[in-house]
Amino acid sequence: MQLSREEVRHIAQLARLSLTDEEEALYQEQLSAILEHFEQLQALNTKDIPPTATALPVRNVMREDEVEQAHEREDLLANAPDEEDGCFKVPAVLD
């Protein structure tokens, strides 16, 4: 499917893009090539292919939770730039 320059300008306007004449020519060629590829895909017979959500098998990749020893408060606060009453002290963000 060959797009016209007017169609490219319309698409650019919808996308709020300002294109030069050279860009219009480039995008006319590129977008037309993309649409031609979609036309080839539309020609494929997919009648016997069931719809799928993904081409890859669905599997859980999460690991099991493991209980670990908690860190000591002093170790955690050792790298804090400032602390007060056993808590991180940071500059106020809001008044």
PyMOL Python script that loads the backbone (N, CA, C, O; Angstrom):
from pymol import cmd

cmd.read_pdbstr("""\
ATOM      1  N   MET A   1       0.859  -1.181   0.000  1.00  0.00           N
ATOM      2  CA  MET A   1       0.000   0.000   0.000  1.00  0.00           C
ATOM      3  C   MET A   1       0.895   1.231   0.000  1.00  0.00           C
ATOM      4  O   MET A   1       1.709   1.419   0.904  1.00  0.00           O
ATOM      5  N   GLN A   2       0.742   2.035  -0.985  1.00  0.00           N
ATOM      6  CA  GLN A   2       1.555   3.237  -1.106  1.00  0.00           C
ATOM      7  C   GLN A   2       0.808   4.425  -0.485  1.00  0.00           C
ATOM      8  O   GLN A   2      -0.301   4.758  -0.903  1.00  0.00           O
ATOM      9  N   LEU A   3       1.420   5.049   0.505  1.00  0.00           N
ATOM     10  CA  LEU A   3       0.834   6.233   1.130  1.00  0.00           C
ATOM     11  C   LEU A   3       1.157   7.459   0.300  1.00  0.00           C
ATOM     12  O   LEU A   3       2.224   7.560  -0.305  1.00  0.00           O
ATOM     13  N   SER A   4       0.220   8.383   0.283  1.00  0.00           N
ATOM     14  CA  SER A   4       0.464   9.657  -0.398  1.00  0.00           C
ATOM     15  C   SER A   4       1.127  10.635   0.568  1.00  0.00           C
ATOM     16  O   SER A   4       1.130  10.422   1.780  1.00  0.00           O
ATOM     17  N   ARG A   5       1.687  11.705   0.018  1.00  0.00           N
ATOM     18  CA  ARG A   5       2.288  12.731   0.878  1.00  0.00           C
ATOM     19  C   ARG A   5       1.234  13.341   1.791  1.00  0.00           C
ATOM     20  O   ARG A   5       1.516  13.669   2.944  1.00  0.00           O
ATOM     21  N   GLU A   6       0.027  13.491   1.274  1.00  0.00           N
ATOM     22  CA  GLU A   6      -1.050  14.076   2.077  1.00  0.00           C
ATOM     23  C   GLU A   6      -1.377  13.179   3.273  1.00  0.00           C
ATOM     24  O   GLU A   6      -1.634  13.678   4.369  1.00  0.00           O
ATOM     25  N   GLU A   7      -1.368  11.867   3.069  1.00  0.00           N
ATOM     26  CA  GLU A   7      -1.618  10.946   4.178  1.00  0.00           C
ATOM     27  C   GLU A   7      -0.494  11.021   5.212  1.00  0.00           C
ATOM     28  O   GLU A   7      -0.754  10.958   6.414  1.00  0.00           O
ATOM     29  N   VAL A   8       0.738  11.154   4.757  1.00  0.00           N
ATOM     30  CA  VAL A   8       1.865  11.288   5.681  1.00  0.00           C
ATOM     31  C   VAL A   8       1.730  12.583   6.473  1.00  0.00           C
ATOM     32  O   VAL A   8       1.972  12.597   7.680  1.00  0.00           O
ATOM     33  N   ARG A   9       1.349  13.661   5.814  1.00  0.00           N
ATOM     34  CA  ARG A   9       1.152  14.940   6.520  1.00  0.00           C
ATOM     35  C   ARG A   9       0.046  14.808   7.566  1.00  0.00           C
ATOM     36  O   ARG A   9       0.155  15.341   8.670  1.00  0.00           O
ATOM     37  N   HIS A  10      -1.029  14.086   7.200  1.00  0.00           N
ATOM     38  CA  HIS A  10      -2.141  13.903   8.130  1.00  0.00           C
ATOM     39  C   HIS A  10      -1.689  13.091   9.352  1.00  0.00           C
ATOM     40  O   HIS A  10      -2.024  13.438  10.484  1.00  0.00           O
ATOM     41  N   ILE A  11      -0.935  12.020   9.126  1.00  0.00           N
ATOM     42  CA  ILE A  11      -0.411  11.213  10.233  1.00  0.00           C
ATOM     43  C   ILE A  11       0.505  12.051  11.113  1.00  0.00           C
ATOM     44  O   ILE A  11       0.438  11.965  12.339  1.00  0.00           O
ATOM     45  N   ALA A  12       1.355  12.858  10.500  1.00  0.00           N
ATOM     46  CA  ALA A  12       2.259  13.725  11.255  1.00  0.00           C
ATOM     47  C   ALA A  12       1.465  14.732  12.081  1.00  0.00           C
ATOM     48  O   ALA A  12       1.823  15.025  13.221  1.00  0.00           O
ATOM     49  N   GLN A  13       0.404  15.254  11.514  1.00  0.00           N
ATOM     50  CA  GLN A  13      -0.427  16.217  12.242  1.00  0.00           C
ATOM     51  C   GLN A  13      -1.081  15.536  13.449  1.00  0.00           C
ATOM     52  O   GLN A  13      -1.138  16.116  14.534  1.00  0.00           O
ATOM     53  N   LEU A  14      -1.573  14.304  13.262  1.00  0.00           N
ATOM     54  CA  LEU A  14      -2.180  13.580  14.374  1.00  0.00           C
ATOM     55  C   LEU A  14      -1.169  13.320  15.487  1.00  0.00           C
ATOM     56  O   LEU A  14      -1.518  13.321  16.667  1.00  0.00           O
ATOM     57  N   ALA A  15       0.099  13.095  15.093  1.00  0.00           N
ATOM     58  CA  ALA A  15       1.161  12.844  16.074  1.00  0.00           C
ATOM     59  C   ALA A  15       1.795  14.135  16.565  1.00  0.00           C
ATOM     60  O   ALA A  15       2.736  14.107  17.359  1.00  0.00           O
ATOM     61  N   ARG A  16       1.287  15.255  16.100  1.00  0.00           N
ATOM     62  CA  ARG A  16       1.807  16.582  16.479  1.00  0.00           C
ATOM     63  C   ARG A  16       3.294  16.715  16.121  1.00  0.00           C
ATOM     64  O   ARG A  16       4.102  17.212  16.906  1.00  0.00           O
ATOM     65  N   LEU A  17       3.627  16.247  14.892  1.00  0.00           N
ATOM     66  CA  LEU A  17       5.001  16.340  14.404  1.00  0.00           C
ATOM     67  C   LEU A  17       5.081  17.365  13.289  1.00  0.00           C
ATOM     68  O   LEU A  17       4.185  17.468  12.452  1.00  0.00           O
ATOM     69  N   SER A  18       6.144  18.102  13.292  1.00  0.00           N
ATOM     70  CA  SER A  18       6.414  19.048  12.212  1.00  0.00           C
ATOM     71  C   SER A  18       7.516  18.431  11.360  1.00  0.00           C
ATOM     72  O   SER A  18       8.640  18.244  11.828  1.00  0.00           O
ATOM     73  N   LEU A  19       7.186  18.112  10.087  1.00  0.00           N
ATOM     74  CA  LEU A  19       8.134  17.425   9.220  1.00  0.00           C
ATOM     75  C   LEU A  19       8.604  18.334   8.089  1.00  0.00           C
ATOM     76  O   LEU A  19       7.849  19.156   7.567  1.00  0.00           O
ATOM     77  N   THR A  20       9.867  18.161   7.729  1.00  0.00           N
ATOM     78  CA  THR A  20      10.400  18.853   6.546  1.00  0.00           C
ATOM     79  C   THR A  20       9.983  18.056   5.309  1.00  0.00           C
ATOM     80  O   THR A  20       9.485  16.937   5.431  1.00  0.00           O
ATOM     81  N   ASP A  21      10.182  18.621   4.138  1.00  0.00           N
ATOM     82  CA  ASP A  21       9.854  17.922   2.895  1.00  0.00           C
ATOM     83  C   ASP A  21      10.664  16.623   2.774  1.00  0.00           C
ATOM     84  O   ASP A  21      10.148  15.605   2.312  1.00  0.00           O
ATOM     85  N   GLU A  22      11.927  16.669   3.190  1.00  0.00           N
ATOM     86  CA  GLU A  22      12.768  15.474   3.114  1.00  0.00           C
ATOM     87  C   GLU A  22      12.249  14.388   4.066  1.00  0.00           C
ATOM     88  O   GLU A  22      12.237  13.207   3.719  1.00  0.00           O
ATOM     89  N   GLU A  23      11.823  14.796   5.262  1.00  0.00           N
ATOM     90  CA  GLU A  23      11.289  13.830   6.222  1.00  0.00           C
ATOM     91  C   GLU A  23       9.979  13.230   5.720  1.00  0.00           C
ATOM     92  O   GLU A  23       9.731  12.037   5.896  1.00  0.00           O
ATOM     93  N   GLU A  24       9.139  14.056   5.095  1.00  0.00           N
ATOM     94  CA  GLU A  24       7.888  13.552   4.533  1.00  0.00           C
ATOM     95  C   GLU A  24       8.167  12.475   3.494  1.00  0.00           C
ATOM     96  O   GLU A  24       7.497  11.443   3.471  1.00  0.00           O
ATOM     97  N   ALA A  25       9.159  12.713   2.632  1.00  0.00           N
ATOM     98  CA  ALA A  25       9.507  11.737   1.602  1.00  0.00           C
ATOM     99  C   ALA A  25      10.047  10.457   2.242  1.00  0.00           C
ATOM    100  O   ALA A  25       9.689   9.353   1.832  1.00  0.00           O
ATOM    101  N   LEU A  26      10.899  10.609   3.234  1.00  0.00           N
ATOM    102  CA  LEU A  26      11.479   9.448   3.922  1.00  0.00           C
ATOM    103  C   LEU A  26      10.390   8.634   4.611  1.00  0.00           C
ATOM    104  O   LEU A  26      10.351   7.411   4.477  1.00  0.00           O
ATOM    105  N   TYR A  27       9.510   9.302   5.345  1.00  0.00           N
ATOM    106  CA  TYR A  27       8.457   8.597   6.079  1.00  0.00           C
ATOM    107  C   TYR A  27       7.414   8.014   5.129  1.00  0.00           C
ATOM    108  O   TYR A  27       6.822   6.976   5.425  1.00  0.00           O
ATOM    109  N   GLN A  28       7.187   8.657   4.013  1.00  0.00           N
ATOM    110  CA  GLN A  28       6.276   8.107   3.017  1.00  0.00           C
ATOM    111  C   GLN A  28       6.797   6.752   2.544  1.00  0.00           C
ATOM    112  O   GLN A  28       6.033   5.793   2.430  1.00  0.00           O
ATOM    113  N   GLU A  29       8.078   6.679   2.274  1.00  0.00           N
ATOM    114  CA  GLU A  29       8.699   5.430   1.829  1.00  0.00           C
ATOM    115  C   GLU A  29       8.678   4.381   2.939  1.00  0.00           C
ATOM    116  O   GLU A  29       8.299   3.234   2.703  1.00  0.00           O
ATOM    117  N   GLN A  30       9.084   4.769   4.142  1.00  0.00           N
ATOM    118  CA  GLN A  30       9.173   3.813   5.246  1.00  0.00           C
ATOM    119  C   GLN A  30       7.801   3.299   5.684  1.00  0.00           C
ATOM    120  O   GLN A  30       7.616   2.098   5.876  1.00  0.00           O
ATOM    121  N   LEU A  31       6.846   4.210   5.838  1.00  0.00           N
ATOM    122  CA  LEU A  31       5.510   3.781   6.264  1.00  0.00           C
ATOM    123  C   LEU A  31       4.841   2.918   5.197  1.00  0.00           C
ATOM    124  O   LEU A  31       4.127   1.973   5.532  1.00  0.00           O
ATOM    125  N   SER A  32       5.055   3.221   3.940  1.00  0.00           N
ATOM    126  CA  SER A  32       4.503   2.404   2.862  1.00  0.00           C
ATOM    127  C   SER A  32       5.091   1.001   2.901  1.00  0.00           C
ATOM    128  O   SER A  32       4.372   0.023   2.697  1.00  0.00           O
ATOM    129  N   ALA A  33       6.393   0.891   3.163  1.00  0.00           N
ATOM    130  CA  ALA A  33       7.038  -0.425   3.253  1.00  0.00           C
ATOM    131  C   ALA A  33       6.472  -1.226   4.425  1.00  0.00           C
ATOM    132  O   ALA A  33       6.256  -2.432   4.309  1.00  0.00           O
ATOM    133  N   ILE A  34       6.235  -0.561   5.545  1.00  0.00           N
ATOM    134  CA  ILE A  34       5.654  -1.242   6.709  1.00  0.00           C
ATOM    135  C   ILE A  34       4.263  -1.765   6.379  1.00  0.00           C
ATOM    136  O   ILE A  34       3.929  -2.900   6.718  1.00  0.00           O
ATOM    137  N   LEU A  35       3.448  -0.941   5.716  1.00  0.00           N
ATOM    138  CA  LEU A  35       2.092  -1.368   5.368  1.00  0.00           C
ATOM    139  C   LEU A  35       2.111  -2.513   4.363  1.00  0.00           C
ATOM    140  O   LEU A  35       1.239  -3.382   4.402  1.00  0.00           O
ATOM    141  N   GLU A  36       3.087  -2.528   3.467  1.00  0.00           N
ATOM    142  CA  GLU A  36       3.212  -3.633   2.515  1.00  0.00           C
ATOM    143  C   GLU A  36       3.530  -4.937   3.245  1.00  0.00           C
ATOM    144  O   GLU A  36       3.036  -5.997   2.862  1.00  0.00           O
ATOM    145  N   HIS A  37       4.351  -4.865   4.290  1.00  0.00           N
ATOM    146  CA  HIS A  37       4.642  -6.054   5.085  1.00  0.00           C
ATOM    147  C   HIS A  37       3.376  -6.549   5.792  1.00  0.00           C
ATOM    148  O   HIS A  37       3.155  -7.756   5.888  1.00  0.00           O
ATOM    149  N   PHE A  38       2.556  -5.637   6.280  1.00  0.00           N
ATOM    150  CA  PHE A  38       1.311  -6.047   6.916  1.00  0.00           C
ATOM    151  C   PHE A  38       0.360  -6.683   5.906  1.00  0.00           C
ATOM    152  O   PHE A  38      -0.373  -7.610   6.249  1.00  0.00           O
ATOM    153  N   GLU A  39       0.364  -6.196   4.668  1.00  0.00           N
ATOM    154  CA  GLU A  39      -0.462  -6.805   3.631  1.00  0.00           C
ATOM    155  C   GLU A  39      -0.027  -8.245   3.389  1.00  0.00           C
ATOM    156  O   GLU A  39      -0.869  -9.115   3.167  1.00  0.00           O
ATOM    157  N   GLN A  40       1.276  -8.507   3.428  1.00  0.00           N
ATOM    158  CA  GLN A  40       1.771  -9.872   3.261  1.00  0.00           C
ATOM    159  C   GLN A  40       1.296 -10.746   4.419  1.00  0.00           C
ATOM    160  O   GLN A  40       0.911 -11.897   4.209  1.00  0.00           O
ATOM    161  N   LEU A  41       1.320 -10.213   5.630  1.00  0.00           N
ATOM    162  CA  LEU A  41       0.845 -10.978   6.781  1.00  0.00           C
ATOM    163  C   LEU A  41      -0.654 -11.259   6.685  1.00  0.00           C
ATOM    164  O   LEU A  41      -1.113 -12.335   7.069  1.00  0.00           O
ATOM    165  N   GLN A  42      -1.412 -10.294   6.176  1.00  0.00           N
ATOM    166  CA  GLN A  42      -2.863 -10.474   6.042  1.00  0.00           C
ATOM    167  C   GLN A  42      -3.182 -11.581   5.042  1.00  0.00           C
ATOM    168  O   GLN A  42      -4.237 -12.208   5.134  1.00  0.00           O
ATOM    169  N   ALA A  43      -2.285 -11.828   4.088  1.00  0.00           N
ATOM    170  CA  ALA A  43      -2.523 -12.844   3.068  1.00  0.00           C
ATOM    171  C   ALA A  43      -2.328 -14.258   3.602  1.00  0.00           C
ATOM    172  O   ALA A  43      -2.753 -15.214   2.953  1.00  0.00           O
ATOM    173  N   LEU A  44      -1.700 -14.422   4.761  1.00  0.00           N
ATOM    174  CA  LEU A  44      -1.464 -15.740   5.330  1.00  0.00           C
ATOM    175  C   LEU A  44      -2.766 -16.379   5.801  1.00  0.00           C
ATOM    176  O   LEU A  44      -3.645 -15.705   6.338  1.00  0.00           O
ATOM    177  N   ASN A  45      -2.876 -17.693   5.592  1.00  0.00           N
ATOM    178  CA  ASN A  45      -4.050 -18.435   6.035  1.00  0.00           C
ATOM    179  C   ASN A  45      -3.836 -18.831   7.502  1.00  0.00           C
ATOM    180  O   ASN A  45      -3.005 -19.687   7.802  1.00  0.00           O
ATOM    181  N   THR A  46      -4.564 -18.224   8.377  1.00  0.00           N
ATOM    182  CA  THR A  46      -4.441 -18.509   9.816  1.00  0.00           C
ATOM    183  C   THR A  46      -5.717 -19.135  10.371  1.00  0.00           C
ATOM    184  O   THR A  46      -5.951 -19.112  11.580  1.00  0.00           O
ATOM    185  N   LYS A  47      -6.543 -19.698   9.481  1.00  0.00           N
ATOM    186  CA  LYS A  47      -7.835 -20.247   9.890  1.00  0.00           C
ATOM    187  C   LYS A  47      -7.691 -21.352  10.937  1.00  0.00           C
ATOM    188  O   LYS A  47      -8.489 -21.415  11.873  1.00  0.00           O
ATOM    189  N   ASP A  48      -6.687 -22.225  10.798  1.00  0.00           N
ATOM    190  CA  ASP A  48      -6.534 -23.363  11.702  1.00  0.00           C
ATOM    191  C   ASP A  48      -5.588 -23.092  12.865  1.00  0.00           C
ATOM    192  O   ASP A  48      -5.247 -24.013  13.608  1.00  0.00           O
ATOM    193  N   ILE A  49      -5.164 -21.855  13.033  1.00  0.00           N
ATOM    194  CA  ILE A  49      -4.250 -21.508  14.120  1.00  0.00           C
ATOM    195  C   ILE A  49      -5.063 -20.910  15.262  1.00  0.00           C
ATOM    196  O   ILE A  49      -5.724 -19.887  15.087  1.00  0.00           O
ATOM    197  N   PRO A  50      -5.014 -21.550  16.439  1.00  0.00           N
ATOM    198  CA  PRO A  50      -5.815 -21.018  17.554  1.00  0.00           C
ATOM    199  C   PRO A  50      -5.231 -19.704  18.076  1.00  0.00           C
ATOM    200  O   PRO A  50      -4.017 -19.505  18.047  1.00  0.00           O
ATOM    201  N   PRO A  51      -6.094 -18.816  18.548  1.00  0.00           N
ATOM    202  CA  PRO A  51      -5.598 -17.563  19.123  1.00  0.00           C
ATOM    203  C   PRO A  51      -4.781 -17.838  20.384  1.00  0.00           C
ATOM    204  O   PRO A  51      -5.133 -18.701  21.188  1.00  0.00           O
ATOM    205  N   THR A  52      -3.707 -17.105  20.545  1.00  0.00           N
ATOM    206  CA  THR A  52      -2.850 -17.269  21.717  1.00  0.00           C
ATOM    207  C   THR A  52      -2.507 -15.912  22.299  1.00  0.00           C
ATOM    208  O   THR A  52      -2.464 -14.906  21.591  1.00  0.00           O
ATOM    209  N   ALA A  53      -2.264 -15.903  23.591  1.00  0.00           N
ATOM    210  CA  ALA A  53      -1.859 -14.663  24.258  1.00  0.00           C
ATOM    211  C   ALA A  53      -0.358 -14.460  24.140  1.00  0.00           C
ATOM    212  O   ALA A  53       0.127 -13.329  24.157  1.00  0.00           O
ATOM    213  N   THR A  54       0.380 -15.572  24.018  1.00  0.00           N
ATOM    214  CA  THR A  54       1.823 -15.486  23.919  1.00  0.00           C
ATOM    215  C   THR A  54       2.334 -16.696  23.147  1.00  0.00           C
ATOM    216  O   THR A  54       1.736 -17.771  23.190  1.00  0.00           O
ATOM    217  N   ALA A  55       3.428 -16.513  22.450  1.00  0.00           N
ATOM    218  CA  ALA A  55       4.024 -17.617  21.709  1.00  0.00           C
ATOM    219  C   ALA A  55       4.930 -18.459  22.598  1.00  0.00           C
ATOM    220  O   ALA A  55       5.327 -19.562  22.220  1.00  0.00           O
ATOM    221  N   LEU A  56       5.250 -17.953  23.754  1.00  0.00           N
ATOM    222  CA  LEU A  56       6.148 -18.635  24.677  1.00  0.00           C
ATOM    223  C   LEU A  56       5.347 -19.366  25.746  1.00  0.00           C
ATOM    224  O   LEU A  56       4.244 -18.938  26.085  1.00  0.00           O
ATOM    225  N   PRO A  57       5.874 -20.445  26.276  1.00  0.00           N
ATOM    226  CA  PRO A  57       5.162 -21.129  27.359  1.00  0.00           C
ATOM    227  C   PRO A  57       5.126 -20.257  28.617  1.00  0.00           C
ATOM    228  O   PRO A  57       6.101 -19.579  28.942  1.00  0.00           O
ATOM    229  N   VAL A  58       4.012 -20.282  29.306  1.00  0.00           N
ATOM    230  CA  VAL A  58       3.861 -19.496  30.528  1.00  0.00           C
ATOM    231  C   VAL A  58       4.449 -20.299  31.678  1.00  0.00           C
ATOM    232  O   VAL A  58       4.080 -21.453  31.894  1.00  0.00           O
ATOM    233  N   ARG A  59       5.363 -19.683  32.412  1.00  0.00           N
ATOM    234  CA  ARG A  59       5.939 -20.352  33.567  1.00  0.00           C
ATOM    235  C   ARG A  59       6.284 -19.307  34.613  1.00  0.00           C
ATOM    236  O   ARG A  59       6.552 -18.148  34.296  1.00  0.00           O
ATOM    237  N   ASN A  60       6.272 -19.739  35.854  1.00  0.00           N
ATOM    238  CA  ASN A  60       6.583 -18.856  36.959  1.00  0.00           C
ATOM    239  C   ASN A  60       8.101 -18.841  37.154  1.00  0.00           C
ATOM    240  O   ASN A  60       8.716 -19.892  37.334  1.00  0.00           O
ATOM    241  N   VAL A  61       8.691 -17.668  37.118  1.00  0.00           N
ATOM    242  CA  VAL A  61      10.137 -17.568  37.264  1.00  0.00           C
ATOM    243  C   VAL A  61      10.536 -17.046  38.641  1.00  0.00           C
ATOM    244  O   VAL A  61      11.700 -16.719  38.871  1.00  0.00           O
ATOM    245  N   MET A  62       9.587 -16.969  39.539  1.00  0.00           N
ATOM    246  CA  MET A  62       9.894 -16.451  40.869  1.00  0.00           C
ATOM    247  C   MET A  62      10.420 -17.566  41.758  1.00  0.00           C
ATOM    248  O   MET A  62      10.007 -18.719  41.636  1.00  0.00           O
ATOM    249  N   ARG A  63      11.312 -17.223  42.631  1.00  0.00           N
ATOM    250  CA  ARG A  63      11.892 -18.203  43.542  1.00  0.00           C
ATOM    251  C   ARG A  63      11.035 -18.294  44.795  1.00  0.00           C
ATOM    252  O   ARG A  63      10.221 -17.414  45.075  1.00  0.00           O
ATOM    253  N   GLU A  64      11.227 -19.352  45.526  1.00  0.00           N
ATOM    254  CA  GLU A  64      10.540 -19.519  46.799  1.00  0.00           C
ATOM    255  C   GLU A  64      11.095 -18.522  47.810  1.00  0.00           C
ATOM    256  O   GLU A  64      12.284 -18.206  47.784  1.00  0.00           O
ATOM    257  N   ASP A  65      10.245 -18.030  48.693  1.00  0.00           N
ATOM    258  CA  ASP A  65      10.700 -17.152  49.768  1.00  0.00           C
ATOM    259  C   ASP A  65      11.532 -17.946  50.762  1.00  0.00           C
ATOM    260  O   ASP A  65      11.201 -19.082  51.102  1.00  0.00           O
ATOM    261  N   GLU A  66      12.599 -17.341  51.214  1.00  0.00           N
ATOM    262  CA  GLU A  66      13.447 -17.984  52.206  1.00  0.00           C
ATOM    263  C   GLU A  66      13.639 -17.029  53.375  1.00  0.00           C
ATOM    264  O   GLU A  66      13.923 -15.846  53.189  1.00  0.00           O
ATOM    265  N   VAL A  67      13.482 -17.553  54.562  1.00  0.00           N
ATOM    266  CA  VAL A  67      13.670 -16.749  55.762  1.00  0.00           C
ATOM    267  C   VAL A  67      15.166 -16.556  55.965  1.00  0.00           C
ATOM    268  O   VAL A  67      15.929 -17.522  55.936  1.00  0.00           O
ATOM    269  N   GLU A  68      15.584 -15.319  56.169  1.00  0.00           N
ATOM    270  CA  GLU A  68      16.989 -15.008  56.413  1.00  0.00           C
ATOM    271  C   GLU A  68      17.109 -14.217  57.703  1.00  0.00           C
ATOM    272  O   GLU A  68      16.135 -13.649  58.197  1.00  0.00           O
ATOM    273  N   GLN A  69      18.309 -14.191  58.234  1.00  0.00           N
ATOM    274  CA  GLN A  69      18.576 -13.418  59.440  1.00  0.00           C
ATOM    275  C   GLN A  69      18.445 -11.926  59.105  1.00  0.00           C
ATOM    276  O   GLN A  69      18.999 -11.454  58.112  1.00  0.00           O
ATOM    277  N   ALA A  70      17.715 -11.202  59.935  1.00  0.00           N
ATOM    278  CA  ALA A  70      17.551  -9.767  59.732  1.00  0.00           C
ATOM    279  C   ALA A  70      18.858  -9.043  60.042  1.00  0.00           C
ATOM    280  O   ALA A  70      19.639  -9.496  60.879  1.00  0.00           O
ATOM    281  N   HIS A  71      19.089  -7.939  59.379  1.00  0.00           N
ATOM    282  CA  HIS A  71      20.286  -7.136  59.637  1.00  0.00           C
ATOM    283  C   HIS A  71      20.114  -6.363  60.946  1.00  0.00           C
ATOM    284  O   HIS A  71      19.000  -6.008  61.331  1.00  0.00           O
ATOM    285  N   GLU A  72      21.193  -6.119  61.595  1.00  0.00           N
ATOM    286  CA  GLU A  72      21.155  -5.323  62.818  1.00  0.00           C
ATOM    287  C   GLU A  72      20.979  -3.853  62.448  1.00  0.00           C
ATOM    288  O   GLU A  72      21.521  -3.379  61.449  1.00  0.00           O
ATOM    289  N   ARG A  73      20.222  -3.151  63.260  1.00  0.00           N
ATOM    290  CA  ARG A  73      19.952  -1.732  63.016  1.00  0.00           C
ATOM    291  C   ARG A  73      21.240  -0.923  62.900  1.00  0.00           C
ATOM    292  O   ARG A  73      21.350  -0.054  62.035  1.00  0.00           O
ATOM    293  N   GLU A  74      22.210  -1.200  63.762  1.00  0.00           N
ATOM    294  CA  GLU A  74      23.466  -0.444  63.736  1.00  0.00           C
ATOM    295  C   GLU A  74      24.205  -0.641  62.410  1.00  0.00           C
ATOM    296  O   GLU A  74      24.820   0.292  61.893  1.00  0.00           O
ATOM    297  N   ASP A  75      24.142  -1.856  61.863  1.00  0.00           N
ATOM    298  CA  ASP A  75      24.789  -2.129  60.576  1.00  0.00           C
ATOM    299  C   ASP A  75      24.111  -1.341  59.457  1.00  0.00           C
ATOM    300  O   ASP A  75      24.780  -0.809  58.571  1.00  0.00           O
ATOM    301  N   LEU A  76      22.794  -1.271  59.503  1.00  0.00           N
ATOM    302  CA  LEU A  76      22.065  -0.540  58.472  1.00  0.00           C
ATOM    303  C   LEU A  76      22.325   0.961  58.561  1.00  0.00           C
ATOM    304  O   LEU A  76      22.440   1.638  57.539  1.00  0.00           O
ATOM    305  N   LEU A  77      22.417   1.471  59.768  1.00  0.00           N
ATOM    306  CA  LEU A  77      22.614   2.912  59.942  1.00  0.00           C
ATOM    307  C   LEU A  77      24.083   3.322  59.786  1.00  0.00           C
ATOM    308  O   LEU A  77      24.381   4.516  59.760  1.00  0.00           O
ATOM    309  N   ALA A  78      24.990   2.375  59.683  1.00  0.00           N
ATOM    310  CA  ALA A  78      26.417   2.693  59.584  1.00  0.00           C
ATOM    311  C   ALA A  78      26.733   3.538  58.353  1.00  0.00           C
ATOM    312  O   ALA A  78      27.640   4.369  58.402  1.00  0.00           O
ATOM    313  N   ASN A  79      26.010   3.347  57.256  1.00  0.00           N
ATOM    314  CA  ASN A  79      26.267   4.098  56.029  1.00  0.00           C
ATOM    315  C   ASN A  79      25.330   5.290  55.852  1.00  0.00           C
ATOM    316  O   ASN A  79      25.406   5.992  54.843  1.00  0.00           O
ATOM    317  N   ALA A  80      24.464   5.520  56.803  1.00  0.00           N
ATOM    318  CA  ALA A  80      23.525   6.638  56.691  1.00  0.00           C
ATOM    319  C   ALA A  80      24.276   7.957  56.863  1.00  0.00           C
ATOM    320  O   ALA A  80      25.144   8.066  57.730  1.00  0.00           O
ATOM    321  N   PRO A  81      23.950   8.957  56.046  1.00  0.00           N
ATOM    322  CA  PRO A  81      24.607  10.242  56.205  1.00  0.00           C
ATOM    323  C   PRO A  81      24.274  10.901  57.534  1.00  0.00           C
ATOM    324  O   PRO A  81      25.077  11.658  58.080  1.00  0.00           O
ATOM    325  N   ASP A  82      23.071  10.607  58.058  1.00  0.00           N
ATOM    326  CA  ASP A  82      22.662  11.168  59.337  1.00  0.00           C
ATOM    327  C   ASP A  82      21.579  10.273  59.922  1.00  0.00           C
ATOM    328  O   ASP A  82      20.770   9.709  59.186  1.00  0.00           O
ATOM    329  N   GLU A  83      21.564  10.144  61.230  1.00  0.00           N
ATOM    330  CA  GLU A  83      20.542   9.337  61.896  1.00  0.00           C
ATOM    331  C   GLU A  83      20.138   9.996  63.198  1.00  0.00           C
ATOM    332  O   GLU A  83      20.888  10.757  63.809  1.00  0.00           O
ATOM    333  N   GLU A  84      18.914   9.668  63.597  1.00  0.00           N
ATOM    334  CA  GLU A  84      18.397  10.225  64.840  1.00  0.00           C
ATOM    335  C   GLU A  84      17.456   9.216  65.458  1.00  0.00           C
ATOM    336  O   GLU A  84      16.526   8.747  64.801  1.00  0.00           O
ATOM    337  N   ASP A  85      17.688   8.876  66.724  1.00  0.00           N
ATOM    338  CA  ASP A  85      16.850   7.931  67.468  1.00  0.00           C
ATOM    339  C   ASP A  85      16.726   6.585  66.743  1.00  0.00           C
ATOM    340  O   ASP A  85      15.657   5.975  66.745  1.00  0.00           O
ATOM    341  N   GLY A  86      17.815   6.126  66.125  1.00  0.00           N
ATOM    342  CA  GLY A  86      17.802   4.833  65.468  1.00  0.00           C
ATOM    343  C   GLY A  86      17.107   4.806  64.128  1.00  0.00           C
ATOM    344  O   GLY A  86      16.766   3.735  63.626  1.00  0.00           O
ATOM    345  N   CYS A  87      16.886   5.993  63.530  1.00  0.00           N
ATOM    346  CA  CYS A  87      16.214   6.080  62.231  1.00  0.00           C
ATOM    347  C   CYS A  87      17.059   6.920  61.275  1.00  0.00           C
ATOM    348  O   CYS A  87      17.875   7.735  61.705  1.00  0.00           O
ATOM    349  N   PHE A  88      16.850   6.711  59.969  1.00  0.00           N
ATOM    350  CA  PHE A  88      17.503   7.566  58.991  1.00  0.00           C
ATOM    351  C   PHE A  88      16.961   8.978  59.132  1.00  0.00           C
ATOM    352  O   PHE A  88      15.758   9.170  59.308  1.00  0.00           O
ATOM    353  N   LYS A  89      17.840   9.962  59.057  1.00  0.00           N
ATOM    354  CA  LYS A  89      17.397  11.364  59.113  1.00  0.00           C
ATOM    355  C   LYS A  89      17.690  11.967  57.746  1.00  0.00           C
ATOM    356  O   LYS A  89      18.834  11.984  57.289  1.00  0.00           O
ATOM    357  N   VAL A  90      16.638  12.459  57.103  1.00  0.00           N
ATOM    358  CA  VAL A  90      16.772  13.028  55.761  1.00  0.00           C
ATOM    359  C   VAL A  90      16.201  14.437  55.763  1.00  0.00           C
ATOM    360  O   VAL A  90      15.398  14.784  56.629  1.00  0.00           O
ATOM    361  N   PRO A  91      16.619  15.261  54.782  1.00  0.00           N
ATOM    362  CA  PRO A  91      16.059  16.614  54.704  1.00  0.00           C
ATOM    363  C   PRO A  91      14.562  16.557  54.407  1.00  0.00           C
ATOM    364  O   PRO A  91      14.093  15.667  53.698  1.00  0.00           O
ATOM    365  N   ALA A  92      13.839  17.488  54.943  1.00  0.00           N
ATOM    366  CA  ALA A  92      12.395  17.561  54.707  1.00  0.00           C
ATOM    367  C   ALA A  92      12.131  17.857  53.235  1.00  0.00           C
ATOM    368  O   ALA A  92      12.811  18.680  52.622  1.00  0.00           O
ATOM    369  N   VAL A  93      11.137  17.179  52.682  1.00  0.00           N
ATOM    370  CA  VAL A  93      10.763  17.392  51.279  1.00  0.00           C
ATOM    371  C   VAL A  93       9.653  18.428  51.202  1.00  0.00           C
ATOM    372  O   VAL A  93       9.657  19.285  50.318  1.00  0.00           O
ATOM    373  N   LEU A  94       8.718  18.351  52.113  1.00  0.00           N
ATOM    374  CA  LEU A  94       7.592  19.281  52.153  1.00  0.00           C
ATOM    375  C   LEU A  94       7.645  20.077  53.432  1.00  0.00           C
ATOM    376  O   LEU A  94       8.214  19.642  54.433  1.00  0.00           O
ATOM    377  N   ASP A  95       7.052  21.237  53.386  1.00  0.00           N
ATOM    378  CA  ASP A  95       7.012  22.087  54.593  1.00  0.00           C
ATOM    379  C   ASP A  95       6.107  21.517  55.640  1.00  0.00           C
ATOM    380  O   ASP A  95       5.958  22.103  56.713  1.00  0.00           O
TER     381      ASP A  95
END
""", "prot")
cmd.dss("prot")
cmd.show_as("cartoon", "prot")
cmd.util.cbc("prot")
cmd.orient("prot")
